[in-house]
Amino acid sequence: MENGKPIKIVLPEIKNPILIEGYPGIGLVGHIAANFLAKELGMEMVGYVESPFIPPMALILEGKPNPPLRFYGKDNIILAVADIYVPPTLVSEIAK
């Protein structure tokens, strides 16, 4: 994809960002908590991830298609929300 990496992250430039990851796990706790934070903090979707390791799909949220791995943001806080299993290879790339 970009620079020989199997991932493309579309995200605005943010100074001193704080990343919170909300990936699905046992009981979907991370996913549920991340969606709660995004809603309660009034965050807007600001980016997404493209990779051949992510299934080609879109989720319909409030009548609009959304990528399965997306970012919400407000101020310098970025919230990564995934509706799919995120392979460990992608987790480390996203955190960078």
Chimera marker file (.cmm) of the C-alpha trace (Angstrom):
<marker_set name="trace">
<marker id="1" x="0.000" y="0.000" z="0.000" r="1" g="1" b="0" radius="0.5"/>
<marker id="2" x="2.161" y="2.932" z="1.225" r="1" g="1" b="0" radius="0.5"/>
<marker id="3" x="5.954" y="2.670" z="1.491" r="1" g="1" b="0" radius="0.5"/>
<marker id="4" x="5.711" y="-1.104" z="1.078" r="1" g="1" b="0" radius="0.5"/>
<marker id="5" x="3.517" y="-1.411" z="4.178" r="1" g="1" b="0" radius="0.5"/>
<marker id="6" x="0.287" y="-3.427" z="3.988" r="1" g="1" b="0" radius="0.5"/>
<marker id="7" x="-1.679" y="-0.575" z="5.525" r="1" g="1" b="0" radius="0.5"/>
<marker id="8" x="-2.916" y="2.882" z="4.606" r="1" g="1" b="0" radius="0.5"/>
<marker id="9" x="-4.038" y="5.148" z="7.426" r="1" g="1" b="0" radius="0.5"/>
<marker id="10" x="-6.151" y="8.138" z="6.435" r="1" g="1" b="0" radius="0.5"/>
<marker id="11" x="-6.014" y="10.547" z="9.355" r="1" g="1" b="0" radius="0.5"/>
<marker id="12" x="-5.459" y="14.306" z="9.718" r="1" g="1" b="0" radius="0.5"/>
<marker id="13" x="-2.182" y="15.561" z="11.197" r="1" g="1" b="0" radius="0.5"/>
<marker id="14" x="-2.640" y="16.039" z="14.954" r="1" g="1" b="0" radius="0.5"/>
<marker id="15" x="-0.106" y="17.500" z="17.366" r="1" g="1" b="0" radius="0.5"/>
<marker id="16" x="0.660" y="15.290" z="20.398" r="1" g="1" b="0" radius="0.5"/>
<marker id="17" x="-2.220" y="12.857" z="19.814" r="1" g="1" b="0" radius="0.5"/>
<marker id="18" x="-3.567" y="10.507" z="22.450" r="1" g="1" b="0" radius="0.5"/>
<marker id="19" x="-4.743" y="7.218" z="20.908" r="1" g="1" b="0" radius="0.5"/>
<marker id="20" x="-7.393" y="5.058" z="22.568" r="1" g="1" b="0" radius="0.5"/>
<marker id="21" x="-8.029" y="1.721" z="20.878" r="1" g="1" b="0" radius="0.5"/>
<marker id="22" x="-11.440" y="0.067" z="21.149" r="1" g="1" b="0" radius="0.5"/>
<marker id="23" x="-11.096" y="-3.283" z="19.431" r="1" g="1" b="0" radius="0.5"/>
<marker id="24" x="-13.501" y="-6.203" z="19.813" r="1" g="1" b="0" radius="0.5"/>
<marker id="25" x="-12.512" y="-8.867" z="22.278" r="1" g="1" b="0" radius="0.5"/>
<marker id="26" x="-14.210" y="-11.132" z="24.775" r="1" g="1" b="0" radius="0.5"/>
<marker id="27" x="-17.665" y="-9.700" z="25.410" r="1" g="1" b="0" radius="0.5"/>
<marker id="28" x="-16.984" y="-6.842" z="22.969" r="1" g="1" b="0" radius="0.5"/>
<marker id="29" x="-16.119" y="-4.625" z="25.953" r="1" g="1" b="0" radius="0.5"/>
<marker id="30" x="-13.496" y="-2.542" z="24.103" r="1" g="1" b="0" radius="0.5"/>
<marker id="31" x="-15.783" y="-2.017" z="21.138" r="1" g="1" b="0" radius="0.5"/>
<marker id="32" x="-18.774" y="-1.045" z="23.295" r="1" g="1" b="0" radius="0.5"/>
<marker id="33" x="-16.681" y="1.309" z="25.466" r="1" g="1" b="0" radius="0.5"/>
<marker id="34" x="-15.125" y="2.996" z="22.412" r="1" g="1" b="0" radius="0.5"/>
<marker id="35" x="-18.499" y="3.615" z="20.791" r="1" g="1" b="0" radius="0.5"/>
<marker id="36" x="-19.814" y="4.986" z="24.094" r="1" g="1" b="0" radius="0.5"/>
<marker id="37" x="-16.843" y="7.371" z="24.388" r="1" g="1" b="0" radius="0.5"/>
<marker id="38" x="-17.222" y="8.568" z="20.789" r="1" g="1" b="0" radius="0.5"/>
<marker id="39" x="-20.894" y="9.343" z="21.340" r="1" g="1" b="0" radius="0.5"/>
<marker id="40" x="-20.606" y="10.899" z="24.807" r="1" g="1" b="0" radius="0.5"/>
<marker id="41" x="-17.608" y="13.077" z="23.882" r="1" g="1" b="0" radius="0.5"/>
<marker id="42" x="-19.280" y="14.237" z="20.667" r="1" g="1" b="0" radius="0.5"/>
<marker id="43" x="-16.471" y="12.901" z="18.474" r="1" g="1" b="0" radius="0.5"/>
<marker id="44" x="-16.670" y="12.966" z="14.680" r="1" g="1" b="0" radius="0.5"/>
<marker id="45" x="-15.257" y="10.325" z="12.354" r="1" g="1" b="0" radius="0.5"/>
<marker id="46" x="-11.917" y="11.728" z="11.163" r="1" g="1" b="0" radius="0.5"/>
<marker id="47" x="-10.216" y="8.790" z="9.441" r="1" g="1" b="0" radius="0.5"/>
<marker id="48" x="-10.035" y="5.128" z="8.575" r="1" g="1" b="0" radius="0.5"/>
<marker id="49" x="-7.650" y="2.276" z="7.736" r="1" g="1" b="0" radius="0.5"/>
<marker id="50" x="-7.283" y="0.459" z="4.421" r="1" g="1" b="0" radius="0.5"/>
<marker id="51" x="-5.441" y="-2.850" z="4.225" r="1" g="1" b="0" radius="0.5"/>
<marker id="52" x="-5.660" y="-6.157" z="2.374" r="1" g="1" b="0" radius="0.5"/>
<marker id="53" x="-5.875" y="-7.734" z="5.851" r="1" g="1" b="0" radius="0.5"/>
<marker id="54" x="-9.237" y="-6.036" z="6.447" r="1" g="1" b="0" radius="0.5"/>
<marker id="55" x="-12.286" y="-7.547" z="4.722" r="1" g="1" b="0" radius="0.5"/>
<marker id="56" x="-13.771" y="-5.370" z="1.953" r="1" g="1" b="0" radius="0.5"/>
<marker id="57" x="-16.950" y="-4.363" z="3.722" r="1" g="1" b="0" radius="0.5"/>
<marker id="58" x="-18.847" y="-1.360" z="5.012" r="1" g="1" b="0" radius="0.5"/>
<marker id="59" x="-21.031" y="-1.016" z="8.071" r="1" g="1" b="0" radius="0.5"/>
<marker id="60" x="-24.213" y="0.988" z="7.856" r="1" g="1" b="0" radius="0.5"/>
<marker id="61" x="-24.403" y="3.332" z="10.837" r="1" g="1" b="0" radius="0.5"/>
<marker id="62" x="-27.269" y="5.823" z="10.995" r="1" g="1" b="0" radius="0.5"/>
<marker id="63" x="-27.982" y="5.143" z="7.317" r="1" g="1" b="0" radius="0.5"/>
<marker id="64" x="-24.418" y="5.872" z="6.123" r="1" g="1" b="0" radius="0.5"/>
<marker id="65" x="-21.683" y="3.418" z="5.063" r="1" g="1" b="0" radius="0.5"/>
<marker id="66" x="-18.645" y="3.365" z="7.359" r="1" g="1" b="0" radius="0.5"/>
<marker id="67" x="-15.337" y="1.483" z="7.198" r="1" g="1" b="0" radius="0.5"/>
<marker id="68" x="-14.927" y="-1.421" z="9.646" r="1" g="1" b="0" radius="0.5"/>
<marker id="69" x="-11.809" y="0.186" z="11.194" r="1" g="1" b="0" radius="0.5"/>
<marker id="70" x="-12.196" y="3.917" z="11.689" r="1" g="1" b="0" radius="0.5"/>
<marker id="71" x="-10.990" y="6.823" z="13.803" r="1" g="1" b="0" radius="0.5"/>
<marker id="72" x="-13.023" y="9.345" z="15.747" r="1" g="1" b="0" radius="0.5"/>
<marker id="73" x="-11.425" y="12.519" z="17.001" r="1" g="1" b="0" radius="0.5"/>
<marker id="74" x="-11.847" y="15.615" z="19.090" r="1" g="1" b="0" radius="0.5"/>
<marker id="75" x="-9.060" y="18.011" z="20.070" r="1" g="1" b="0" radius="0.5"/>
<marker id="76" x="-5.928" y="15.827" z="20.370" r="1" g="1" b="0" radius="0.5"/>
<marker id="77" x="-7.789" y="12.606" z="21.289" r="1" g="1" b="0" radius="0.5"/>
<marker id="78" x="-8.062" y="9.921" z="18.612" r="1" g="1" b="0" radius="0.5"/>
<marker id="79" x="-10.287" y="6.911" z="19.182" r="1" g="1" b="0" radius="0.5"/>
<marker id="80" x="-9.713" y="3.813" z="17.024" r="1" g="1" b="0" radius="0.5"/>
<marker id="81" x="-12.894" y="1.747" z="16.715" r="1" g="1" b="0" radius="0.5"/>
<marker id="82" x="-13.018" y="-1.629" z="14.983" r="1" g="1" b="0" radius="0.5"/>
<marker id="83" x="-16.049" y="-3.726" z="14.163" r="1" g="1" b="0" radius="0.5"/>
<marker id="84" x="-13.836" y="-6.616" z="13.058" r="1" g="1" b="0" radius="0.5"/>
<marker id="85" x="-10.912" y="-8.612" z="14.424" r="1" g="1" b="0" radius="0.5"/>
<marker id="86" x="-7.738" y="-6.538" z="14.003" r="1" g="1" b="0" radius="0.5"/>
<marker id="87" x="-4.649" y="-8.655" z="13.221" r="1" g="1" b="0" radius="0.5"/>
<marker id="88" x="-1.644" y="-7.982" z="15.514" r="1" g="1" b="0" radius="0.5"/>
<marker id="89" x="0.381" y="-6.754" z="12.504" r="1" g="1" b="0" radius="0.5"/>
<marker id="90" x="-2.077" y="-3.922" z="11.984" r="1" g="1" b="0" radius="0.5"/>
<marker id="91" x="-2.359" y="-3.060" z="15.685" r="1" g="1" b="0" radius="0.5"/>
<marker id="92" x="1.338" y="-2.159" z="15.919" r="1" g="1" b="0" radius="0.5"/>
<marker id="93" x="1.246" y="-0.159" z="12.665" r="1" g="1" b="0" radius="0.5"/>
<marker id="94" x="-1.801" y="1.814" z="13.794" r="1" g="1" b="0" radius="0.5"/>
<marker id="95" x="-0.210" y="2.584" z="17.171" r="1" g="1" b="0" radius="0.5"/>
<marker id="96" x="2.843" y="4.092" z="15.438" r="1" g="1" b="0" radius="0.5"/>
<link id1="1" id2="2" r="1" g="1" b="0" radius="0.2"/>
<link id1="2" id2="3" r="1" g="1" b="0" radius="0.2"/>
<link id1="3" id2="4" r="1" g="1" b="0" radius="0.2"/>
<link id1="4" id2="5" r="1" g="1" b="0" radius="0.2"/>
<link id1="5" id2="6" r="1" g="1" b="0" radius="0.2"/>
<link id1="6" id2="7" r="1" g="1" b="0" radius="0.2"/>
<link id1="7" id2="8" r="1" g="1" b="0" radius="0.2"/>
<link id1="8" id2="9" r="1" g="1" b="0" radius="0.2"/>
<link id1="9" id2="10" r="1" g="1" b="0" radius="0.2"/>
<link id1="10" id2="11" r="1" g="1" b="0" radius="0.2"/>
<link id1="11" id2="12" r="1" g="1" b="0" radius="0.2"/>
<link id1="12" id2="13" r="1" g="1" b="0" radius="0.2"/>
<link id1="13" id2="14" r="1" g="1" b="0" radius="0.2"/>
<link id1="14" id2="15" r="1" g="1" b="0" radius="0.2"/>
<link id1="15" id2="16" r="1" g="1" b="0" radius="0.2"/>
<link id1="16" id2="17" r="1" g="1" b="0" radius="0.2"/>
<link id1="17" id2="18" r="1" g="1" b="0" radius="0.2"/>
<link id1="18" id2="19" r="1" g="1" b="0" radius="0.2"/>
<link id1="19" id2="20" r="1" g="1" b="0" radius="0.2"/>
<link id1="20" id2="21" r="1" g="1" b="0" radius="0.2"/>
<link id1="21" id2="22" r="1" g="1" b="0" radius="0.2"/>
<link id1="22" id2="23" r="1" g="1" b="0" radius="0.2"/>
<link id1="23" id2="24" r="1" g="1" b="0" radius="0.2"/>
<link id1="24" id2="25" r="1" g="1" b="0" radius="0.2"/>
<link id1="25" id2="26" r="1" g="1" b="0" radius="0.2"/>
<link id1="26" id2="27" r="1" g="1" b="0" radius="0.2"/>
<link id1="27" id2="28" r="1" g="1" b="0" radius="0.2"/>
<link id1="28" id2="29" r="1" g="1" b="0" radius="0.2"/>
<link id1="29" id2="30" r="1" g="1" b="0" radius="0.2"/>
<link id1="30" id2="31" r="1" g="1" b="0" radius="0.2"/>
<link id1="31" id2="32" r="1" g="1" b="0" radius="0.2"/>
<link id1="32" id2="33" r="1" g="1" b="0" radius="0.2"/>
<link id1="33" id2="34" r="1" g="1" b="0" radius="0.2"/>
<link id1="34" id2="35" r="1" g="1" b="0" radius="0.2"/>
<link id1="35" id2="36" r="1" g="1" b="0" radius="0.2"/>
<link id1="36" id2="37" r="1" g="1" b="0" radius="0.2"/>
<link id1="37" id2="38" r="1" g="1" b="0" radius="0.2"/>
<link id1="38" id2="39" r="1" g="1" b="0" radius="0.2"/>
<link id1="39" id2="40" r="1" g="1" b="0" radius="0.2"/>
<link id1="40" id2="41" r="1" g="1" b="0" radius="0.2"/>
<link id1="41" id2="42" r="1" g="1" b="0" radius="0.2"/>
<link id1="42" id2="43" r="1" g="1" b="0" radius="0.2"/>
<link id1="43" id2="44" r="1" g="1" b="0" radius="0.2"/>
<link id1="44" id2="45" r="1" g="1" b="0" radius="0.2"/>
<link id1="45" id2="46" r="1" g="1" b="0" radius="0.2"/>
<link id1="46" id2="47" r="1" g="1" b="0" radius="0.2"/>
<link id1="47" id2="48" r="1" g="1" b="0" radius="0.2"/>
<link id1="48" id2="49" r="1" g="1" b="0" radius="0.2"/>
<link id1="49" id2="50" r="1" g="1" b="0" radius="0.2"/>
<link id1="50" id2="51" r="1" g="1" b="0" radius="0.2"/>
<link id1="51" id2="52" r="1" g="1" b="0" radius="0.2"/>
<link id1="52" id2="53" r="1" g="1" b="0" radius="0.2"/>
<link id1="53" id2="54" r="1" g="1" b="0" radius="0.2"/>
<link id1="54" id2="55" r="1" g="1" b="0" radius="0.2"/>
<link id1="55" id2="56" r="1" g="1" b="0" radius="0.2"/>
<link id1="56" id2="57" r="1" g="1" b="0" radius="0.2"/>
<link id1="57" id2="58" r="1" g="1" b="0" radius="0.2"/>
<link id1="58" id2="59" r="1" g="1" b="0" radius="0.2"/>
<link id1="59" id2="60" r="1" g="1" b="0" radius="0.2"/>
<link id1="60" id2="61" r="1" g="1" b="0" radius="0.2"/>
<link id1="61" id2="62" r="1" g="1" b="0" radius="0.2"/>
<link id1="62" id2="63" r="1" g="1" b="0" radius="0.2"/>
<link id1="63" id2="64" r="1" g="1" b="0" radius="0.2"/>
<link id1="64" id2="65" r="1" g="1" b="0" radius="0.2"/>
<link id1="65" id2="66" r="1" g="1" b="0" radius="0.2"/>
<link id1="66" id2="67" r="1" g="1" b="0" radius="0.2"/>
<link id1="67" id2="68" r="1" g="1" b="0" radius="0.2"/>
<link id1="68" id2="69" r="1" g="1" b="0" radius="0.2"/>
<link id1="69" id2="70" r="1" g="1" b="0" radius="0.2"/>
<link id1="70" id2="71" r="1" g="1" b="0" radius="0.2"/>
<link id1="71" id2="72" r="1" g="1" b="0" radius="0.2"/>
<link id1="72" id2="73" r="1" g="1" b="0" radius="0.2"/>
<link id1="73" id2="74" r="1" g="1" b="0" radius="0.2"/>
<link id1="74" id2="75" r="1" g="1" b="0" radius="0.2"/>
<link id1="75" id2="76" r="1" g="1" b="0" radius="0.2"/>
<link id1="76" id2="77" r="1" g="1" b="0" radius="0.2"/>
<link id1="77" id2="78" r="1" g="1" b="0" radius="0.2"/>
<link id1="78" id2="79" r="1" g="1" b="0" radius="0.2"/>
<link id1="79" id2="80" r="1" g="1" b="0" radius="0.2"/>
<link id1="80" id2="81" r="1" g="1" b="0" radius="0.2"/>
<link id1="81" id2="82" r="1" g="1" b="0" radius="0.2"/>
<link id1="82" id2="83" r="1" g="1" b="0" radius="0.2"/>
<link id1="83" id2="84" r="1" g="1" b="0" radius="0.2"/>
<link id1="84" id2="85" r="1" g="1" b="0" radius="0.2"/>
<link id1="85" id2="86" r="1" g="1" b="0" radius="0.2"/>
<link id1="86" id2="87" r="1" g="1" b="0" radius="0.2"/>
<link id1="87" id2="88" r="1" g="1" b="0" radius="0.2"/>
<link id1="88" id2="89" r="1" g="1" b="0" radius="0.2"/>
<link id1="89" id2="90" r="1" g="1" b="0" radius="0.2"/>
<link id1="90" id2="91" r="1" g="1" b="0" radius="0.2"/>
<link id1="91" id2="92" r="1" g="1" b="0" radius="0.2"/>
<link id1="92" id2="93" r="1" g="1" b="0" radius="0.2"/>
<link id1="93" id2="94" r="1" g="1" b="0" radius="0.2"/>
<link id1="94" id2="95" r="1" g="1" b="0" radius="0.2"/>
<link id1="95" id2="96" r="1" g="1" b="0" radius="0.2"/>
</marker_set>
